[in-house]
């Protein structure tokens, strides 16, 4: 196990243990294992742990178009997975769009208030007045019956085909800069062009995530491949750390979502 751990941060070891257990269960029971929705970092860990193992394979699906959050299906080599095996449901949120505007945070907050785990939901998509929610089949009936308002606004849900999922398109801007260290406050300040004094309280107040997990330590060490998001400022990926300059600064390449 230690050879797997060495590639990941200590806080990820618990999830690695879970993936190893899933893998062993597939081998023992010789039947597929479907997970809840995983964020991209968790998907990366699952792929690494499963590796190129011939006996256990893994596929990911979160909808028809490219999605960020996906369910993983671990399965023995004889099994041929289909879309139905991922048990996904898609709902359209119907609301008085002429009078109100819904935000991702409002919709997600209202879903969480129903007592359901975040891992039961995939992407929440917005396009003009359309809002769509991907969820696990096993919570779709409960959602249909109980999800009838976002904040104080009344809504209705309409179940639709996965083929009607709104495509997701990100505009990526590449940024090349240098930083004195790989501390989260230093890297975040450089990416979003704000002072360290301004970003530090954002980190302390749990408004900053690295790889989809809240990080509240300003001295947290960033690594190549990390996805950093700051509420109100957007999301970016530390695509590459290119070594040091003559002035002993780290040269970094960042993919920033517009």
C-alpha positions as CSV (number, residue, x, y, z in Angstrom):
1,X,0.0,0.0,0.0
2,X,2.8,2.4,0.9
3,X,3.9,2.6,-2.8
4,X,0.4,3.9,-3.6
5,X,0.4,6.4,-0.7
6,X,3.6,8.0,-1.7
7,X,2.0,9.6,-4.8
8,X,-0.8,11.3,-2.8
9,X,-1.3,13.7,0.1
10,X,-1.8,12.2,3.5
11,X,-5.4,13.5,3.7
12,X,-6.2,11.4,0.6
13,X,-5.1,8.1,2.1
14,X,-8.5,7.3,3.6
15,X,-10.1,7.5,0.1
16,X,-7.4,5.4,-1.3
17,X,-8.2,2.7,1.3
18,X,-11.8,2.9,0.2
19,X,-10.9,2.4,-3.5
20,X,-8.7,-0.6,-2.6
21,X,-11.6,-2.1,-0.8
22,X,-13.9,-1.6,-3.8
23,X,-11.4,-3.2,-6.0
24,X,-11.0,-6.3,-3.7
25,X,-14.8,-6.7,-3.5
26,X,-15.1,-6.7,-7.3
27,X,-12.4,-9.4,-7.4
28,X,-14.0,-11.5,-4.6
29,X,-17.6,-11.2,-5.7
30,X,-16.8,-11.1,-9.5
31,X,-19.5,-8.4,-10.0
32,X,-19.5,-4.7,-10.7
33,X,-19.4,-1.9,-8.1
34,X,-21.0,1.5,-8.8
35,X,-19.8,4.5,-6.7
36,X,-21.5,7.7,-5.9
37,X,-20.5,10.8,-7.9
38,X,-16.8,11.6,-7.6
39,X,-15.0,14.9,-8.2
40,X,-12.2,15.0,-10.8
41,X,-9.5,14.5,-8.2
42,X,-11.2,11.4,-6.8
43,X,-11.6,10.1,-10.3
44,X,-7.9,10.5,-10.8
45,X,-7.2,8.6,-7.6
46,X,-9.5,5.7,-8.6
47,X,-7.8,5.5,-12.0
48,X,-4.4,5.4,-10.4
49,X,-5.3,2.7,-7.8
50,X,-7.1,0.5,-10.4
51,X,-4.2,1.1,-12.8
52,X,-3.9,-1.2,-15.8
53,X,-5.1,-4.2,-13.8
54,X,-6.4,-6.8,-16.2
55,X,-8.8,-8.3,-13.7
56,X,-10.6,-5.1,-12.6
57,X,-11.4,-2.2,-14.9
58,X,-13.0,1.1,-14.4
59,X,-15.2,3.5,-16.4
60,X,-16.6,6.9,-15.5
61,X,-19.9,8.6,-16.5
62,X,-21.7,11.7,-15.3
63,X,-24.1,12.3,-18.3
64,X,-24.0,12.3,-22.1
65,X,-21.8,15.3,-22.6
66,X,-18.5,15.9,-20.8
67,X,-19.2,16.3,-17.1
68,X,-17.0,17.2,-14.2
69,X,-18.6,15.0,-11.5
70,X,-18.9,11.3,-12.5
71,X,-19.9,7.9,-11.1
72,X,-17.2,5.2,-11.3
73,X,-18.1,1.7,-12.3
74,X,-15.5,-0.9,-11.3
75,X,-16.1,-4.2,-13.0
76,X,-14.4,-7.6,-13.7
77,X,-12.9,-8.2,-17.2
78,X,-15.9,-10.2,-18.5
79,X,-18.4,-7.3,-18.0
80,X,-19.4,-4.9,-20.8
81,X,-20.7,-1.6,-19.2
82,X,-23.5,0.4,-20.7
83,X,-24.9,3.8,-19.9
84,X,-27.8,2.2,-17.9
85,X,-25.3,0.6,-15.5
86,X,-24.4,4.1,-14.1
87,X,-28.0,4.7,-13.0
88,X,-28.2,8.5,-13.8
89,X,-31.2,10.7,-13.8
90,X,-31.5,14.2,-15.3
91,X,-34.0,16.8,-14.1
92,X,-34.9,20.2,-15.4
93,X,-35.8,22.9,-12.9
94,X,-38.9,24.8,-13.9
95,X,-39.2,28.2,-12.2
96,X,-40.4,31.8,-12.8
97,X,-37.3,32.8,-14.8
98,X,-38.8,36.2,-15.8
99,X,-38.8,37.3,-12.1
100,X,-36.0,35.4,-10.4
101,X,-32.5,34.3,-11.1
102,X,-31.1,31.1,-9.6
103,X,-27.4,30.6,-8.8
104,X,-25.4,27.4,-8.5
105,X,-24.8,28.0,-4.8
106,X,-28.6,28.5,-4.2
107,X,-29.6,25.3,-6.0
108,X,-26.9,23.2,-4.3
109,X,-27.7,24.7,-0.9
110,X,-31.4,23.8,-1.3
111,X,-30.5,20.3,-2.4
112,X,-28.3,19.8,0.6
113,X,-31.0,21.1,2.9
114,X,-33.1,18.0,1.9
115,X,-30.6,15.9,3.9
116,X,-29.0,14.3,0.8
117,X,-25.2,13.9,0.4
118,X,-23.4,15.9,-2.2
119,X,-22.1,12.6,-3.6
120,X,-25.6,11.8,-4.8
121,X,-25.5,14.7,-7.3
122,X,-23.5,15.2,-10.4
123,X,-23.1,18.5,-12.3
124,X,-25.6,21.3,-12.0
125,X,-25.8,23.0,-15.4
126,X,-26.9,26.5,-16.3
127,X,-27.6,27.9,-19.8
128,X,-29.6,31.1,-20.1
129,X,-32.8,30.4,-18.2
130,X,-32.3,26.6,-18.1
131,X,-31.1,24.8,-15.0
132,X,-30.5,21.1,-15.0
133,X,-29.5,18.7,-12.2
134,X,-27.9,15.2,-12.7
135,X,-28.5,12.8,-9.8
136,X,-28.2,9.2,-8.8
137,X,-31.3,7.1,-9.7
138,X,-31.7,6.0,-6.2
139,X,-32.5,9.5,-5.0
140,X,-34.6,10.6,-8.0
141,X,-38.0,9.7,-6.5
142,X,-37.2,11.4,-3.2
143,X,-36.0,14.5,-5.1
144,X,-39.1,14.6,-7.2
145,X,-41.3,14.6,-4.2
146,X,-39.4,16.9,-1.9
147,X,-37.4,19.4,-4.0
148,X,-40.0,22.1,-4.5
149,X,-38.2,25.4,-3.7
150,X,-34.8,27.1,-4.0
151,X,-34.5,29.6,-1.3
152,X,-37.9,31.2,-1.2
153,X,-38.7,30.6,-4.8
154,X,-41.1,27.8,-5.8
155,X,-39.9,25.3,-8.4
156,X,-41.1,22.2,-10.2
157,X,-38.9,19.4,-11.4
158,X,-39.3,17.7,-14.8
159,X,-37.4,14.5,-15.5
160,X,-35.9,14.5,-19.0
161,X,-33.6,12.3,-21.1
162,X,-29.9,12.4,-20.5
163,X,-29.6,13.2,-24.2
164,X,-31.0,16.6,-23.4
165,X,-28.1,17.5,-21.1
166,X,-26.9,21.1,-21.7
167,X,-23.3,20.9,-23.1
168,X,-20.7,22.5,-21.0
169,X,-18.0,24.7,-22.5
170,X,-15.2,26.3,-20.6
171,X,-13.0,29.1,-22.0
172,X,-9.5,28.5,-20.7
173,X,-6.9,31.3,-20.5
174,X,-3.2,30.3,-20.0
175,X,-1.2,32.4,-17.5
176,X,2.5,32.2,-17.1
177,X,3.9,33.8,-14.0
178,X,6.5,33.4,-11.2
179,X,6.0,33.0,-7.4
180,X,8.3,33.2,-4.5
181,X,6.9,30.0,-3.0
182,X,4.2,27.4,-3.6
183,X,2.2,28.4,-0.5
184,X,-1.6,28.6,-1.3
185,X,-1.8,32.3,-0.4
186,X,1.2,33.1,-2.6
187,X,0.0,31.1,-5.6
188,X,-3.6,32.2,-5.2
189,X,-2.6,35.9,-5.0
190,X,-0.5,35.6,-8.2
191,X,-3.2,33.7,-10.2
192,X,-6.1,36.1,-9.3
193,X,-4.0,39.3,-9.1
194,X,-4.9,40.2,-5.6
195,X,-2.7,40.8,-2.5
196,X,-1.8,38.2,0.0
197,X,-3.5,40.3,2.6
198,X,-6.7,40.0,0.7
199,X,-6.5,36.3,0.0
200,X,-5.5,35.2,3.5
201,X,-8.9,35.9,5.1
202,X,-10.6,34.2,2.2
203,X,-8.6,31.0,3.0
204,X,-9.1,31.4,6.7
205,X,-12.9,31.7,6.2
206,X,-13.0,28.5,4.1
207,X,-13.8,30.2,0.8
208,X,-10.9,28.5,-1.0
209,X,-10.8,24.9,-2.3
210,X,-7.9,22.8,-3.6
211,X,-9.0,19.8,-5.6
212,X,-12.6,20.4,-4.6
213,X,-11.8,20.2,-0.8
214,X,-11.9,23.3,1.5
215,X,-8.3,24.3,2.6
216,X,-8.1,26.8,5.5
217,X,-4.3,26.9,5.8
218,X,-2.5,29.8,4.1
219,X,0.7,27.8,4.2
220,X,-0.8,24.8,2.4
221,X,1.8,23.6,-0.2
222,X,0.4,23.6,-3.8
223,X,1.5,20.9,-6.2
224,X,1.5,20.5,-10.0
225,X,-2.0,19.5,-11.2
226,X,-3.9,21.1,-8.3
227,X,-7.2,22.8,-9.1
228,X,-7.7,25.9,-7.0
229,X,-11.0,27.7,-6.7
230,X,-11.8,30.9,-4.7
231,X,-15.5,31.8,-4.2
232,X,-16.2,34.9,-6.2
233,X,-13.0,34.7,-8.2
234,X,-13.3,31.5,-10.2
235,X,-11.3,28.4,-10.8
236,X,-7.9,27.6,-12.2
237,X,-5.5,24.7,-12.5
238,X,-1.8,24.7,-11.7
239,X,-0.9,23.0,-14.9
240,X,2.8,23.0,-14.6
241,X,5.7,24.0,-12.3
242,X,8.6,24.7,-14.6
243,X,11.4,24.9,-12.1
244,X,13.1,28.0,-10.7
245,X,14.3,31.3,-12.3
246,X,17.7,32.9,-11.7
247,X,16.1,34.9,-8.9
248,X,15.0,31.7,-7.2
249,X,11.3,32.0,-8.0
250,X,9.1,29.2,-9.2
251,X,7.9,29.6,-12.8
252,X,4.3,28.3,-13.1
253,X,1.9,27.8,-15.9
254,X,-1.8,28.2,-14.9
255,X,-5.0,27.3,-16.9
256,X,-7.5,29.8,-15.8
257,X,-11.2,29.5,-16.5
258,X,-12.6,32.7,-18.0
